Amino acid sequence: MSHLQEKFRVVLAQMNATVGDLNGNKARVLSFLEKAQPYHPDLIVFPELTLTGYPPEDLLLNKAFIAANLKTLEALAPQITHTYALVGYVDINEQGRLLDSVALLGEGKVLMRFAKRCLPNYGVFDEKRYFSEAQQSGVFKAGAFNVGVLICEDLWEPQPIQDLAQAGAQIILCPSASPYHQNKSLERRELFQQRARDNHCAVVYCNLVGGQDELVFDGASLVLSSKGAVLAQAKNLQEDILPVDIKAENVETKKSGVLFDDCVNIPVSDDKEPLVDRVVEALSPEAELYRALVLGLKDYIHKNGFKTVVLGVSGGIDSAVTACIAKDALGAEHVVGLVMPSEFSSNETQSDAVDLAKHLGIRHYQYAIQDLFEQYKKSVQSIAPHLALPDERANSGLAEQNIQARIRGNLLMALSNQYGWLVVTTGNKSEMATGYTTLYGDMAGGFAVIKDVPKLWVYRLAEYCNRNTEIIPQAIITRPPSAELAEDQKDQDSLPPYEVLDAVLAAHIEQHADVEDMEASGVASAEVLRKVVSMVNRAEYKRRQGPIGIKITPKAFGKDRRMPITNGWKHG
């Protein structure tokens, strides 16, 4: 094949699919096909499970859904006549088991079907619950190029690409649905570059984009030469069309292996205007994280039929950052802020809360909860003595703090019921980890935007919000954080300094380090470590009852970290 002169033009359709919306996803495929036509592609690659969305979870246990997904593929195929496309769907094998599959569509029909070999079953993934593993990777020809097809996890594992390379594959196409966490796009790129170099194969990787419940898919699709050079890269965290020419110099010439006998050969044309390769610049860590949160909130709201969110704006940094994200996700007209001071709320924080709302241009209203608080206290004090046993000691201070939070949560939920607004909560990961939250109070709501964002990163995001002009009043950023539920209260009265706390939480939650490991590494003193780990363990019941939130770290609470609530193991 030393005479190879062709170029193989591929368009990556980095699409935002909606789980379960078969007709809507089919319509998006057709829209992307139309948008791609000016580039005269030989092939268009869509993300993993294009038609069903990812992850469809227990929808896959519904036979009617599987049948409808197959009918959607059958209806789509006749509409693809002027190009070829790889489209993800769910197939059924001869044994009646489900396969995570992609179809090669063209000439108005399904030309080939390929299925996933490696099924991830860790972290947020449960694919072995639903799918069977394919035994062999799929191949076809594009002109004189030998093309192999792998699906997502198949490229993370070494064996599938080795098998295709040994069979003579020069180009690997990989539809994917790889969820975001910080630094994930860099991790993927470096691994796939190594896969390309080790196996002497060009790699075309098309990733899903968009929010799905607590997951965000970041796109960042890319094309690599057989030497691992980046030929093109799509945008991060937004839909994109990425055309690229894979030329003879981008691949290695090889003899065809036995797997390529009698396989489909799609035509490739050299008669095209040259493309300008496009590689987007990497975002800063703060910009990438902020955009991921904006995308996750935007898609959760819109895909679930909401228009407007409401939140408590306290004059603290967490609610300030959450309000900024909400405004950028939905527009100022679709964000409502409620400022709800009690006797412990300072004039400064309330003034800053109002200034923040004005800077953002969101609807806002001040409502003092002191009268409700007094009535609530009287009611509790009149009931409690008649119910408590002699050995049950009252903790009126904690009860009164939580009453304030619950009054605020009640008011927000009442507005949600009244107007159909979704309540977004404002707690961060450091608080959620240690239980520094109030059930049915500041945890009351439908979506927890910064639930997986450690406190120190909240500060970094606040500075990012102010990168061009001061949106968040500087006093909010510099003031010592406080829940303002008691006189002269500070977070650090109950928690270690956040510089220490976040380091301990990252080691314990994300790296599974126990007290002995962390003490040996010098993260914190043994006393602090035991206290923090104990707080994390005790708060599991709270976290289980809170709303879902956007995963942005390698190990988020929820599907990613599944700890028992009833748990006799106390050593950390």
Residue, then its C-alpha position, 0 to 999 in steps of 0.5 A: m500500500s505504499h502507493l496510498q495517495e487518498k485523504f479520508r475526510v471525516v466530520l466529527a459530530q459532537m452532539n448533545a443528546t437527550v436520554g430517552d428522546l429517540n425522535g429528538n436525537k434522530a432529528r439532531v442527527l439529521s441536523f448535523l448531517e445537513k450542517a456537515q454537507p458543505y464539508h463534503p465528508d466521506l464519513i460522519v462520526f457521532p457519539e456513543l449511543t447517539l439515539t438513546g442518549y447516555p447513560p440510559e440506565d434502566l430504560l434499557l430494561n424496558k423492551a418497548f424502549i429497545a424496540a423503539n430505538l431499533k425502529t428509530l435506527e431503521a427509520l434513519a437509515p433511508q435518509i442517509t444517502h449522500t454520505y456515510a455515518l457512524v451512529g450509536y444505538v442499542d442492538i440485541n444479539e442472537q441470545g437476546r442480550l443487549l449490545d452497546s453498538v454503532a451502525l455504519l449507515g449509508e446508501g440508504k441502509v445499515l451497512m455494518r454493525f459494531a458492538k462494544r467489547c469492554l464494559p466499564n463497571y466502576g465509578v458512575f458506570d454500570e454497563k455490565r448491568y445491561f450489556s453483553e461484551a462483544q467478542q471482536s472489534g469491527v472493521f471496514k475499508a474507506g478507499a484504500f484505508n483500513v478502518g477499525v471501530l472501537i467504542c469508548e472504553d475499548l480505547w481506554e483498554p489496551q487489547p482492542i486496539q492492539d487486535l485491530a492494529q495487528a489485523g492491519a487497521q490504520i485508522i481507529l474510529c471511536p464514538s464515545a460518551s466520556p463524562y467530565h471531571q477536572n483534567k479529564s480531557l488532558e488525561r484522555r488526550e495523553l492516553f489516546q496519544q500513547r495508544a496511537r503511537d504504540n499501535h501505529c494507528a491514527v485515532v478519530y475520537c468523537n465524544l458526547v457533549g451536554g448535561q445528563d442529571e449529575l454528569v456533564f460530557d465535555g466533548a473535546s473530541l480529537v483526531l490524532s495521527s499514527k504518531g500521536a500528533v493532534l491533527a484537530q480538536a473540537k471545542n470544549l463543553q459545547e456542540d461542535i462540527l469538526p471536519v478533518d482530512i486524514k492523509a497518507e502521511n498521517v497513517e502508516t502503510k501496512k498489509s491488510g490482515v485477515l479481518f479485512d476480507d470481504c468487509v464493506n468498502i466506502p468510497v473516498s474522494d480526493d477531489k475536495e478543497p483542502l481543509v484548515d486543521r482546527v485545534v482549539e486552545a485549552l481553557s484555563p482550569e477555572a474557565e473549564l470548570y465554570r463552563a461545565l457547571v453552566l452547561g450542567l445546570k442549563d441542560y438539567i433545567h431545559k431538558n426537564g422542562f423548567k425555565t426559571v430557577v430560584l435560590g437563596v442569596s445570603g451575601g456568602i460566596d457559595s450563593a454568589v457563585t451559584a447565582c453567577i452560574a445560574k445567570d450565565a446558564l439561563g439568562a438573568e430574566h430566568v433567575v430569582g434571588l430571595v434575600m432572607p435575613s434573620e437577627f443574625s444576618s449582618n447589614e453588610t452581608q445583606s447589602d452585598a447580597v442585594d448588590l450582587a443581584k443588581h450586578l447580575g440583573i436578576r429578579h430579587y426580593q428581601y424578606a426578613i424571616q425574624d417574625l416566622f423564626e420567633q413564631y416557630k421557636k414558640s411552637v417548638q418550645s410549647i410542644a417539646p417539654h410534653l414529649a421529651l423523656p427526662d434523660e433527653r437533653a435539649n439542644s436548643g441552640l442547634a435546633e434554632q439554627n436549623i429552624q432558620a435554614r428550614i424557614r428559608g427552605n420552606l419559602l423557596m419551595a413554596l415559590s417553586n410550587q407557586y410559579g414552577w421555578l426550580v430551587v437550586t441549592t448552594g452548598n459546596k462539597s466541603e460542606m456536603a462532605t462534613g454534614y455542615t448543612t441542614l436537611y430540609g433547609d439549605m439542602a432543600g431543592g431540586f438541583a445542587v449546582i456546586k455540590d461537588v465543588p470544594k470550598l477553595w475552588v468556590y473561591r477560585l470560581a468567584e475570582y473567575c466571575n470577577r475577571n472582567t468586572e466586579i460582579i461579586p462584591q469583593a467583601i463577599i470573597t474576603r469576608p470569613p465564611s459564616a452560616e450566620l445562624a448564631e451570634d458571631q458564627k464562623d465556619q471555622d468554629s466547627l470545621p478545620p481551615y478549608e486549606v486543611l479540610d479540602a486536602v483531607l477530603a480529597a485524600h480520603i474521598e478521591q484517593h481512598a486514603d485512611v487515617e493512617d495513610m493521611e497521617a503518614s503523609g502529613v496532610a493533617s494531625a491525627e486528631v483533625l483526621r479522625k474528626v473529619v473522617s468521622m464527620v464524613n461518615r456521620a453525614e452519609y444519611k444527609r447526603r443520600q436525601g439531598p438533591i443531585g448535583i454536577k460531578i466535577t471531581p474524580k469521585a463525587f458523592g452519589k453514584d460515584r461513591r456509594m457508602p452504606i448509611t448504616n455502617g459500623w466501621k468507624h476507623g476511616 
